[in-house]
Protein backbone atom coordinates (compact mmCIF):
# COMPACT_ATOMS: atom_id res chain seq x y z
CA UNK A 1 0.00 0.00 0.00
CA UNK A 2 3.01 2.31 -0.32
CA UNK A 3 1.49 3.87 -3.46
CA UNK A 4 -1.30 5.41 -1.35
CA UNK A 5 -1.53 8.20 1.22
CA UNK A 6 -3.73 8.16 4.30
CA UNK A 7 -6.03 11.06 5.15
CA UNK A 8 -3.61 12.42 7.76
CA UNK A 9 -0.62 12.14 5.41
CA UNK A 10 -2.43 13.99 2.63
CA UNK A 11 -3.64 16.69 5.03
CA UNK A 12 -0.09 17.22 6.32
CA UNK A 13 1.38 17.55 2.84
CA UNK A 14 -1.37 19.90 1.64
CA UNK A 15 -1.12 21.89 4.88
CA UNK A 16 -4.83 21.65 5.58
CA UNK A 17 -6.90 20.13 8.34
CA UNK A 18 -8.21 16.59 7.88
CA UNK A 19 -11.72 18.06 7.81
CA UNK A 20 -10.80 19.86 4.58
CA UNK A 21 -9.69 16.57 3.03
CA UNK A 22 -13.03 15.01 3.96
CA UNK A 23 -14.82 17.98 2.39
CA UNK A 24 -12.87 17.53 -0.83
CA UNK A 25 -13.76 13.84 -0.85
CA UNK A 26 -17.47 14.58 -0.35
CA UNK A 27 -17.30 17.00 -3.27
CA UNK A 28 -15.39 14.38 -5.30
CA UNK A 29 -12.84 17.14 -5.92
CA UNK A 30 -9.77 14.91 -5.66
CA UNK A 31 -8.90 11.27 -6.44
CA UNK A 32 -9.55 8.74 -3.68
CA UNK A 33 -10.39 5.10 -2.97
CA UNK A 34 -12.41 3.43 -0.24
CA UNK A 35 -10.92 0.16 1.00
CA UNK A 36 -12.85 -1.66 3.76
CA UNK A 37 -14.33 1.68 4.73
CA UNK A 38 -10.99 3.50 4.89
CA UNK A 39 -10.07 6.42 2.64
CA UNK A 40 -6.85 6.07 0.63
CA UNK A 41 -5.39 8.48 -1.89
CA UNK A 42 -3.34 7.20 -4.86
CA UNK A 43 -0.08 9.15 -4.92
CA UNK A 44 0.25 9.36 -8.71
CA UNK A 45 -3.30 10.64 -9.16
CA UNK A 46 -2.86 13.12 -6.30
CA UNK A 47 0.30 14.36 -8.00
CA UNK A 48 -1.63 14.93 -11.23
CA UNK A 49 -4.43 16.63 -9.31
CA UNK A 50 -1.99 19.04 -7.66
CA UNK A 51 -0.42 19.88 -11.02
CA UNK A 52 -3.76 20.35 -12.79
CA UNK A 53 -6.13 21.85 -10.23
CA UNK A 54 -4.35 22.18 -6.90
CA UNK A 55 -3.24 25.41 -5.24
CA UNK A 56 -0.29 25.81 -7.63
CA UNK A 57 -2.31 25.71 -10.87
CA UNK A 58 -2.09 28.72 -13.13
CA UNK A 59 0.80 30.37 -11.32
CA UNK A 60 3.83 31.44 -13.28
CA UNK A 61 6.22 32.12 -10.43
CA UNK A 62 8.50 29.78 -8.45
CA UNK A 63 5.56 27.59 -7.39
CA UNK A 64 4.69 26.40 -10.88
CA UNK A 65 8.33 26.21 -11.95
CA UNK A 66 9.20 23.87 -9.08
CA UNK A 67 8.19 20.80 -11.11
CA UNK A 68 10.86 21.54 -13.74
CA UNK A 69 13.92 22.12 -11.56
CA UNK A 70 17.00 19.87 -11.98
CA UNK A 71 16.72 16.40 -10.46
CA UNK A 72 19.29 17.22 -7.78
CA UNK A 73 19.51 16.74 -4.01
CA UNK A 74 21.47 19.66 -2.56
CA UNK A 75 22.25 20.73 1.00
CA UNK A 76 24.26 19.18 3.80
CA UNK A 77 26.37 16.11 3.17
CA UNK A 78 25.11 12.84 4.60
CA UNK A 79 26.73 9.47 3.76
CA UNK A 80 23.53 7.50 4.35
CA UNK A 81 21.49 9.79 2.11
CA UNK A 82 24.18 9.72 -0.56
CA UNK A 83 24.10 5.91 -0.51
CA UNK A 84 20.28 5.74 -0.52
CA UNK A 85 20.01 8.01 -3.56
CA UNK A 86 22.21 5.59 -5.50
CA UNK A 87 20.88 2.31 -4.12
CA UNK A 88 17.22 3.26 -4.61
CA UNK A 89 17.88 3.95 -8.31
CA UNK A 90 16.00 7.21 -7.78
CA UNK A 91 17.88 9.00 -10.53
CA UNK A 92 18.38 11.97 -8.20
CA UNK A 93 21.90 13.38 -8.37
CA UNK A 94 23.72 14.48 -5.21
CA UNK A 95 25.26 17.96 -4.96
CA UNK A 96 25.77 18.22 -1.22
CA UNK A 97 27.84 21.34 -0.56
CA UNK A 98 26.37 22.55 2.71
CA UNK A 99 22.97 23.25 4.28
CA UNK A 100 23.11 26.98 3.54
CA UNK A 101 24.12 26.23 -0.05
CA UNK A 102 21.09 23.95 -0.26
CA UNK A 103 18.76 26.71 0.93
CA UNK A 104 20.19 29.05 -1.68
CA UNK A 105 19.75 26.47 -4.44
CA UNK A 106 16.14 25.87 -3.41
CA UNK A 107 15.51 29.63 -3.67
CA UNK A 108 17.03 29.59 -7.15
CA UNK A 109 14.98 26.55 -8.31
CA UNK A 110 18.28 24.68 -8.76
CA UNK A 111 17.29 21.45 -6.95
CA UNK A 112 14.21 19.43 -6.04
CA UNK A 113 15.24 19.06 -2.39
CA UNK A 114 17.91 20.02 0.10
CA UNK A 115 19.22 18.34 3.25
CA UNK A 116 19.27 20.68 6.26
CA UNK A 117 20.63 20.55 9.80
CA UNK A 118 20.45 24.19 10.87
CA UNK A 119 20.17 24.67 14.64
CA UNK A 120 18.73 27.50 16.66
CA UNK A 121 21.28 29.11 18.97
CA UNK A 122 20.40 26.91 21.96
CA UNK A 123 19.41 23.80 19.98
CA UNK A 124 15.71 24.27 20.84
CA UNK A 125 14.78 23.41 17.26
CA UNK A 126 16.25 22.50 13.90
CA UNK A 127 15.64 23.90 10.41
CA UNK A 128 12.11 25.26 10.84
CA UNK A 129 13.02 28.92 11.61
CA UNK A 130 15.49 29.04 8.70
CA UNK A 131 12.95 27.51 6.30
CA UNK A 132 10.08 29.71 7.46
CA UNK A 133 12.07 32.88 6.73
CA UNK A 134 12.38 32.07 3.02
CA UNK A 135 9.69 29.50 2.23
CA UNK A 136 6.71 30.33 4.43
CA UNK A 137 4.49 31.03 1.41
CA UNK A 138 6.00 28.46 -0.94
CA UNK A 139 4.72 24.94 -1.77
CA UNK A 140 7.39 23.04 0.15
CA UNK A 141 7.46 20.43 2.88
CA UNK A 142 10.16 19.86 5.50
CA UNK A 143 10.38 16.12 6.07
CA UNK A 144 12.54 14.37 8.64
CA UNK A 145 15.30 12.22 7.17
CA UNK A 146 17.13 11.05 10.29
CA UNK A 147 18.66 12.02 13.64
CA UNK A 148 22.48 12.02 13.59
CA UNK A 149 24.97 12.02 16.44
CA UNK A 150 27.56 14.76 15.99
CA UNK A 151 30.64 15.24 18.10
CA UNK A 152 34.41 15.48 18.23
CA UNK A 153 36.30 12.99 16.08
CA UNK A 154 40.01 12.71 16.70
CA UNK A 155 43.03 10.62 15.97
CA UNK A 156 43.46 7.45 18.05
CA UNK A 157 47.17 8.38 18.22
CA UNK A 158 46.42 11.22 20.64
CA UNK A 159 47.53 10.38 24.15
CA UNK A 160 44.59 12.05 25.89
CA UNK A 161 40.82 11.98 25.34
CA UNK A 162 39.03 15.02 23.89
CA UNK A 163 35.79 15.41 25.82
CA UNK A 164 34.90 19.02 24.98
CA UNK A 165 35.86 21.85 22.65
CA UNK A 166 37.86 23.39 25.48
CA UNK A 167 40.00 20.22 25.56
CA UNK A 168 41.25 20.84 22.03
CA UNK A 169 43.80 23.44 23.11
CA UNK A 170 46.73 23.59 20.68
CA UNK A 171 45.63 20.59 18.64
CA UNK A 172 45.03 21.20 14.94
CA UNK A 173 41.31 21.65 14.21
CA UNK A 174 39.80 20.74 10.85
CA UNK A 175 37.06 23.12 9.65
CA UNK A 176 34.31 22.76 7.04
CA UNK A 177 33.19 25.35 4.48
CA UNK A 178 31.15 28.34 5.76
CA UNK A 179 27.99 27.04 4.03
CA UNK A 180 28.11 23.76 5.99
CA UNK A 181 25.51 23.24 8.69
CA UNK A 182 28.23 21.76 10.89
CA UNK A 183 29.85 25.21 11.09
CA UNK A 184 26.59 26.59 12.49
CA UNK A 185 26.49 23.74 15.00
CA UNK A 186 30.12 24.47 15.90
CA UNK A 187 29.31 28.13 16.57
CA UNK A 188 26.45 27.17 18.88
CA UNK A 189 28.56 24.59 20.76
CA UNK A 190 31.45 27.03 21.16
CA UNK A 191 29.06 29.63 22.56
CA UNK A 192 27.80 27.15 25.15
CA UNK A 193 31.38 26.70 26.34
CA UNK A 194 32.13 30.43 26.27
CA UNK A 195 34.52 30.04 23.32
CA UNK A 196 34.91 31.46 19.81
CA UNK A 197 36.16 29.97 16.55
CA UNK A 198 39.32 32.05 16.94
CA UNK A 199 40.15 30.03 20.09
CA UNK A 200 40.70 26.98 17.88
CA UNK A 201 43.93 26.37 16.00
CA UNK A 202 42.30 25.72 12.63
CA UNK A 203 44.29 24.31 9.73
CA UNK A 204 44.31 26.39 6.56
CA UNK A 205 42.46 23.90 4.34
CA UNK A 206 38.73 23.20 4.64
CA UNK A 207 36.95 19.92 3.93
CA UNK A 208 33.62 19.96 2.09
CA UNK A 209 31.99 16.73 3.32
CA UNK A 210 31.65 14.63 6.46
CA UNK A 211 33.69 11.88 4.80
CA UNK A 212 36.48 14.23 3.71
CA UNK A 213 36.66 15.67 7.23
CA UNK A 214 37.20 12.23 8.75
CA UNK A 215 39.67 11.33 6.02
CA UNK A 216 41.77 14.42 6.75
CA UNK A 217 42.08 13.46 10.41
CA UNK A 218 42.80 9.81 9.60
CA UNK A 219 45.54 10.94 7.19
CA UNK A 220 47.15 13.14 9.84
CA UNK A 221 46.42 16.49 8.20
CA UNK A 222 44.53 17.55 11.34
CA UNK A 223 44.06 16.21 14.87
CA UNK A 224 40.39 16.84 15.60
CA UNK A 225 37.18 18.02 13.96
CA UNK A 226 33.43 18.27 14.52
CA UNK A 227 31.73 15.53 12.51
CA UNK A 228 29.15 12.77 12.58
CA UNK A 229 29.65 9.43 14.29
CA UNK A 230 29.12 7.49 11.06
CA UNK A 231 32.16 9.12 9.41
CA UNK A 232 34.32 8.67 12.51
CA UNK A 233 33.50 4.97 12.62
CA UNK A 234 34.26 4.54 8.92
CA UNK A 235 37.82 5.77 9.48
CA UNK A 236 38.25 4.19 12.94
CA UNK A 237 38.62 7.51 14.72
CA UNK A 238 37.94 8.23 18.38
CA UNK A 239 34.61 9.95 18.93
CA UNK A 240 33.00 12.04 21.68
CA UNK A 241 29.27 12.73 21.11
CA UNK A 242 28.15 16.32 21.74
CA UNK A 243 24.72 16.75 20.13
CA UNK A 244 22.01 14.81 18.31
CA UNK A 245 20.90 16.81 15.30
CA UNK A 246 17.80 16.47 13.17
CA UNK A 247 18.59 16.20 9.46
CA UNK A 248 15.53 17.12 7.39
CA UNK A 249 14.79 17.22 3.67
CA UNK A 250 13.25 20.41 2.32
CA UNK A 251 11.41 19.32 -0.82
CA UNK A 252 9.09 20.97 -3.32
CA UNK A 253 5.64 19.53 -2.62
CA UNK A 254 5.11 18.64 -6.29
CA UNK A 255 8.51 16.90 -6.45
CA UNK A 256 7.63 14.84 -3.39
CA UNK A 257 4.96 13.02 -5.41
CA UNK A 258 7.12 12.53 -8.50
CA UNK A 259 8.48 9.00 -9.18
CA UNK A 260 12.17 9.77 -8.41
CA UNK A 261 11.49 11.03 -4.89
CA UNK A 262 8.91 8.32 -4.28
CA UNK A 263 11.51 5.69 -5.21
CA UNK A 264 13.71 7.11 -2.46
CA UNK A 265 10.82 7.15 0.03
CA UNK A 266 9.88 3.53 -0.69
CA UNK A 267 13.48 2.38 -0.44
CA UNK A 268 13.87 4.01 2.97
CA UNK A 269 11.05 1.79 4.26
CA UNK A 270 13.00 -1.39 3.46
CA UNK A 271 15.04 -3.56 5.79
CA UNK A 272 18.04 -3.07 3.49
CA UNK A 273 18.00 0.63 4.32
CA UNK A 274 17.64 0.01 8.06
CA UNK A 275 20.51 -2.47 8.02
CA UNK A 276 22.81 0.04 6.32
CA UNK A 277 21.82 2.77 8.81
CA UNK A 278 22.75 0.44 11.68
CA UNK A 279 26.02 -0.47 9.99
CA UNK A 280 26.98 3.19 9.57
CA UNK A 281 26.20 3.91 13.24
CA UNK A 282 25.06 7.14 14.84
CA UNK A 283 21.70 7.26 13.02
CA UNK A 284 18.13 7.08 14.27
CA UNK A 285 15.67 6.95 11.37
CA UNK A 286 12.60 5.84 13.31
CA UNK A 287 10.82 9.16 12.61
CA UNK A 288 11.66 9.24 8.90
CA UNK A 289 8.88 10.93 6.92
CA UNK A 290 7.58 13.11 9.76
CA UNK A 291 6.43 16.45 8.32
CA UNK A 292 7.83 19.30 10.44
CA UNK A 293 6.79 22.23 8.24
CA UNK A 294 4.55 22.93 5.27
CA UNK A 295 4.68 26.15 3.28
CA UNK A 296 1.42 27.93 2.52
CA UNK A 297 1.89 27.99 -1.25
WONOR-V911019 format. One line per field, one symbol per residue. psi: psi as a letter, one per 30 degrees, with the letter a starting at -180 (. if undefined). A space follows every 10 residues. Layout:
BEGIN
psi->???
END
This chain:
BEGIN
psi->gfglkleeee eeefhlleee eeeeeffhfl kllkjhfkkk jkeeeeeeee eegaffkgkg aeeffffglk ikjaakkjee eeeeeeffhf gklkijgkee eeeeeefghg lflkkkijll eggflkeeee eeefgeglil kjkkelkkkk ajklkffkfl ljfleffebg lkkjlllffk ffeeeeeeee efgglleffk iklellkgle eeeeeeeefg flelljalee eeeeghllkj kekjlkjljj kkeefeflee eeeeeeefgl eeeeeeeeee kgkjgfgkfk jfkklf.
END
